[in-house]
Amino acid sequence: MSNLTILAILAAAAVLAYLVGRYRSAQVAKGKTTGIHSRPSYHGAYLAIWTVVPAILLLAAWTAADTPIFEYLTAKQLPESYQEKSEAQQSLTMNVVQSIADGLPRLTPREDEILRKARYGFVTDETARDVLSENGVILGSAPDPEVIQAAVYLADLRAWARIILPIVCFALAAACFVWGYRNISQTLRARTYVERFITASLFAASSVAVLTTVGIVLSVLFETIHFFQLVPPQNFFFGTVWDPRFSAAGSGGSEGQFGLLPLLWGTMYISLVALLVAVPVGLFAAIYMSEYAGSKVRTMAKPLLEILAGIPTIVYGFFALVTFGPFLRDAGATVGLDISASSVLTAGIVMGVMIIPFVSSLSDDIISAVPGSLREGSYGLGATQSETIKRVILPAALPGIVGAVLLAASRAIGETMIVVLAAGIAANLTLNPFEQVTTITVKIVSQLTGDLEFNSPQTLVAFALGLTLFVITLGLNVYALYIVRRYREQYE
């Protein structure tokens, strides 16, 4: 029985327990609702919670633990020679075992009998491979009998788990139902228990974001520490050459091969060009729509402008590669400028167009939220509309506008596809906006693409780059928070 089926049955049990709990509370109250501490609905919710929640927690714990436990038990079935292999070879063997185990449920009884005979050498390994390949299990070579034996053992463990897990979950739900049913009485504080459960659920939901952030940071941090054990930090942070291809796996790499500065410069350079395009255009558009445009124009213009945010970034990349990049190259050639079709200018302008809605839409909402009393007071003192916008509305909305610009900057810093297609992959340290550069995100993708081991500096450098990008984004948020608090104190 699948986990989804178990959850569906538990959901039905929760509804039934709720109805039974309401009926039970009416019984103990003897028709007088004032004779019990909590309303019947709270008693129903109390019994439903006790019926379902323990079983769901057990199901979640089992789902999280069954894979590592099964892999550990399966590895014990392999011979001692398997334990002497490298970590990569052990992982490869376990992948073969899992592939065979995944295909076993699709076998007919006759095919299953053939495969189980292969465990003891009664049929050839090639015959076993043919049986597996006919059922969608593709193996490069004939599996060893030990591997088949481990796969059959793993498949048996999974089969037993599919039988035992529903029984245990439903038995636990039934036991908790009986326990909760017996606890329902006139003095039971069901409302208190239910509200505590809801409070705990809300706290758990609010903790998801924090725990996710902590998990991401720790996972990246540990791999970054491993990288700096192979490559000196000064070579990474102060290196001016990015060329990790010629460093042997496991070696520290020569000086400058993992230099961060070209990637960091490319990231900041392209983001700066994008913000120079997006901030003025987006802010002026927001001012026009909130202060000057009529209701009909605003109703049409704002949705059309926000369509830019819904276009996939790969489409922007194609547009930059096929249309805008060649246009800039040809336009530059007419005035004697050597502009590459893939350049900082191409990527920055196209990315700036992409993030215009992040500035315009948020700034429009923020400017519109400025109290009308500030406008009326400014007009009462004789200020014109433009003076009111410049000296009253924009300063009052500045904290929110800073947040909108920060969101746009974070979007630009984390962009990948536009940079790949419009700026290239060359890590150059140049001031010329007409040349190719690349960014940190592009190199993170390239270093994690391919058949590399996770103990080589070529792969681990991606985690160091990710941690660097995280620190940069965190610094931008802290600085923006400082600006927001400073101006809020002034206008509140």
VEXVO-139385 format. One line per field, with one value per residue (C-alpha): z, y, x; residue number from 1. Coordinates in steps of 0.5 Angstrom, whole numbers. Layout:
BEGIN
w = c(Z;...)
v = c(Y;...)
u = c(X;...)
pos = c(NUM;...)
//
This chain:
BEGIN
w = c(0;-2;3;-1;0;8;8;5;9;15;13;12;19;22;19;22;29;29;28;33;38;37;39;45;48;47;50;56;57;57;52;56;52;59;62;59;59;51;45;42;36;40;43;35;34;40;38;31;32;37;32;26;28;32;26;21;25;25;17;16;21;17;10;12;15;11;5;9;14;8;4;11;11;4;4;10;5;0;1;5;-2;-3;4;1;-5;-6;-4;-11;-13;-7;-9;-16;-14;-9;-15;-19;-13;-13;-20;-20;-14;-17;-23;-19;-18;-25;-26;-28;-23;-28;-29;-21;-21;-26;-22;-16;-18;-21;-14;-13;-20;-22;-29;-32;-31;-38;-37;-31;-35;-40;-36;-33;-39;-42;-36;-37;-32;-37;-34;-38;-36;-33;-25;-20;-16;-10;-13;-15;-8;-5;-10;-8;-1;-2;-6;0;5;1;0;8;9;5;9;16;15;14;19;24;22;23;29;32;30;33;39;40;38;43;48;46;46;53;55;53;59;62;65;59;57;49;47;51;48;41;41;44;38;33;36;35;28;27;30;26;20;21;23;16;13;18;19;11;11;16;13;6;10;14;7;3;9;10;3;3;9;5;-1;3;5;-2;-4;0;1;-1;-8;-8;-6;-9;-15;-22;-26;-27;-30;-26;-32;-31;-24;-22;-17;-10;-11;-9;-15;-18;-16;-19;-22;-18;-17;-15;-17;-25;-23;-18;-22;-28;-23;-20;-27;-31;-24;-24;-32;-31;-25;-29;-34;-29;-23;-27;-32;-27;-22;-27;-29;-22;-21;-27;-26;-19;-19;-27;-30;-31;-28;-35;-37;-30;-31;-38;-37;-30;-33;-39;-35;-31;-36;-37;-30;-33;-39;-38;-37;-43;-47;-45;-47;-54;-55;-53;-57;-63;-64;-59;-59;-66;-66;-62;-65;-72;-69;-66;-73;-76;-71;-71;-64;-63;-59;-58;-59;-52;-48;-41;-45;-48;-42;-37;-42;-43;-35;-34;-38;-34;-27;-29;-26;-20;-19;-22;-19;-12;-12;-15;-9;-4;-7;-8;0;2;6;2;8;6;-1;1;6;1;-4;2;3;-5;-7;-14;-16;-18;-12;-8;-11;-10;-3;0;-3;-5;1;5;0;0;5;1;-6;-3;-2;-9;-12;-7;-9;-17;-15;-12;-18;-22;-18;-18;-26;-30;-37;-39;-37;-41;-47;-47;-44;-45;-40;-41;-34;-36;-31;-36;-35;-43;-43;-50;-48;-45;-38;-34;-27;-21;-22;-29;-26;-21;-26;-30;-24;-22;-29;-32;-29;-23;-16;-10;-7;-13;-12;-19;-16;-9;-11;-13;-6;-4;-10;-7;0;-3;-7;0;4;-1;-2;6;6;1;6;12;9;6;13;16;10;12;19;18;14;18;24;20;18;23)
v = c(0;7;13;17;11;11;18;18;13;17;23;19;16;24;26;20;21;28;26;21;26;31;25;23;30;30;24;26;32;29;34;40;44;48;42;41;45;45;45;39;41;42;35;32;36;33;26;27;30;24;19;22;26;20;16;21;22;15;15;21;18;12;15;19;13;7;9;9;3;-1;1;-1;-7;-9;-7;-12;-17;-16;-19;-16;-14;-9;-6;-5;-1;6;11;12;4;3;8;5;-2;0;4;-3;-6;-1;-1;-9;-8;-3;-8;-14;-12;-12;-19;-25;-31;-35;-29;-28;-35;-35;-29;-32;-38;-33;-32;-39;-40;-44;-40;-36;-28;-27;-30;-26;-19;-21;-22;-15;-12;-14;-11;-4;-5;-3;-6;-5;-12;-18;-17;-21;-27;-23;-16;-20;-23;-16;-14;-19;-18;-10;-12;-17;-11;-6;-11;-13;-5;-4;-10;-8;0;0;-5;-1;6;4;0;6;10;5;5;13;13;9;13;19;17;14;21;25;27;33;36;35;41;40;47;48;42;43;51;48;44;49;54;48;47;55;55;49;52;59;55;51;58;58;51;51;57;54;47;50;55;49;44;49;51;44;43;50;48;42;46;50;44;43;50;56;61;67;63;63;70;74;70;74;68;63;56;50;45;44;42;35;32;32;37;44;47;52;59;63;57;58;66;69;76;75;72;77;83;80;79;86;89;86;87;94;95;92;96;103;100;98;103;109;106;102;108;113;108;108;115;116;110;112;120;122;117;116;110;107;108;105;99;97;100;96;89;90;92;86;81;82;79;72;71;66;68;63;67;73;69;67;75;77;72;72;79;84;82;82;89;92;89;92;99;99;97;103;108;105;101;94;91;83;80;77;82;86;91;86;82;88;91;85;83;90;90;83;86;93;90;88;96;99;94;95;102;104;100;103;110;109;107;114;117;122;127;128;130;135;138;139;142;147;150;152;146;144;136;135;139;134;128;130;133;129;123;120;121;118;112;111;105;101;103;101;94;94;96;91;85;87;87;80;78;80;77;71;70;65;64;71;71;64;66;74;75;68;64;67;69;76;82;88;95;94;93;91;85;78;76;71;71;66;63;61;58;54;51;49;46;42;39;33;27;30;27;31;30;34;42;43;41;43;50;51;51;56;60;59;61;67;69;68;73;78;78;78;84;87;86;88;95;96;94;100;105;103;104;110;114;111;114;120;120;116)
u = c(0;3;4;-1;-7;-5;-6;-12;-15;-12;-16;-23;-21;-20;-27;-30;-27;-29;-36;-36;-32;-38;-43;-39;-39;-47;-48;-43;-47;-54;-56;-54;-48;-47;-45;-39;-32;-32;-36;-38;-34;-27;-29;-29;-23;-19;-21;-19;-12;-11;-13;-9;-3;1;0;2;8;10;9;13;19;19;19;25;29;27;32;38;36;35;41;45;42;43;50;51;49;55;61;67;71;65;67;74;72;72;66;65;65;61;56;56;55;49;46;46;43;37;36;35;31;26;25;24;16;15;17;13;13;17;22;23;24;30;33;33;36;42;43;46;49;43;43;48;49;47;41;39;41;37;31;32;33;26;23;26;33;38;45;52;54;52;51;55;51;52;49;43;42;43;38;33;34;33;26;24;25;21;15;15;15;9;5;8;7;0;-2;2;0;-8;-6;-3;-9;-14;-11;-10;-18;-20;-15;-18;-25;-25;-22;-28;-32;-35;-29;-24;-21;-21;-21;-15;-11;-14;-12;-5;-4;-6;-1;4;3;3;10;12;10;13;20;20;23;28;30;31;35;40;40;42;47;50;50;54;59;61;63;66;71;72;74;79;82;84;85;88;83;88;88;80;79;84;86;85;85;79;81;80;80;88;88;88;83;85;91;90;91;96;95;90;86;80;80;74;75;73;67;65;67;62;57;57;58;52;48;50;48;41;40;42;36;31;31;30;25;21;21;19;13;11;11;7;2;1;1;-1;-4;-12;-16;-17;-9;-7;-12;-9;-1;0;-2;2;8;8;7;15;16;12;16;21;28;31;26;30;36;34;32;39;42;39;36;39;46;47;43;48;54;51;50;56;60;56;59;66;65;67;61;61;54;55;57;56;52;47;46;45;40;36;36;35;28;27;27;23;17;20;21;15;10;12;14;7;4;8;7;0;0;3;-3;-7;-6;1;-1;-6;-2;3;-2;-5;2;2;7;6;5;12;15;10;12;20;20;14;12;18;22;16;16;23;24;19;23;29;26;24;31;34;29;31;38;38;34;39;45;42;40;44;40;41;48;50;47;48;54;58;62;69;71;75;77;75;72;70;62;63;67;65;64;61;58;58;52;54;60;56;52;58;62;56;55;58;61;66;67;65;72;75;76;73;66;67;69;61;59;65;62;55;57;60;54;50;54;54;46;46;50;45;39;43;45;38;35;39;37;29;30;34;28;22;25;25;18;14)
pos = c(1;2;3;4;5;6;7;8;9;10;11;12;13;14;15;16;17;18;19;20;21;22;23;24;25;26;27;28;29;30;31;32;33;34;35;36;37;38;39;40;41;42;43;44;45;46;47;48;49;50;51;52;53;54;55;56;57;58;59;60;61;62;63;64;65;66;67;68;69;70;71;72;73;74;75;76;77;78;79;80;81;82;83;84;85;86;87;88;89;90;91;92;93;94;95;96;97;98;99;100;101;102;103;104;105;106;107;108;109;110;111;112;113;114;115;116;117;118;119;120;121;122;123;124;125;126;127;128;129;130;131;132;133;134;135;136;137;138;139;140;141;142;143;144;145;146;147;148;149;150;151;152;153;154;155;156;157;158;159;160;161;162;163;164;165;166;167;168;169;170;171;172;173;174;175;176;177;178;179;180;181;182;183;184;185;186;187;188;189;190;191;192;193;194;195;196;197;198;199;200;201;202;203;204;205;206;207;208;209;210;211;212;213;214;215;216;217;218;219;220;221;222;223;224;225;226;227;228;229;230;231;232;233;234;235;236;237;238;239;240;241;242;243;244;245;246;247;248;249;250;251;252;253;254;255;256;257;258;259;260;261;262;263;264;265;266;267;268;269;270;271;272;273;274;275;276;277;278;279;280;281;282;283;284;285;286;287;288;289;290;291;292;293;294;295;296;297;298;299;300;301;302;303;304;305;306;307;308;309;310;311;312;313;314;315;316;317;318;319;320;321;322;323;324;325;326;327;328;329;330;331;332;333;334;335;336;337;338;339;340;341;342;343;344;345;346;347;348;349;350;351;352;353;354;355;356;357;358;359;360;361;362;363;364;365;366;367;368;369;370;371;372;373;374;375;376;377;378;379;380;381;382;383;384;385;386;387;388;389;390;391;392;393;394;395;396;397;398;399;400;401;402;403;404;405;406;407;408;409;410;411;412;413;414;415;416;417;418;419;420;421;422;423;424;425;426;427;428;429;430;431;432;433;434;435;436;437;438;439;440;441;442;443;444;445;446;447;448;449;450;451;452;453;454;455;456;457;458;459;460;461;462;463;464;465;466;467;468;469;470;471;472;473;474;475;476;477;478;479;480;481;482;483;484;485;486;487;488;489;490;491;492)
//
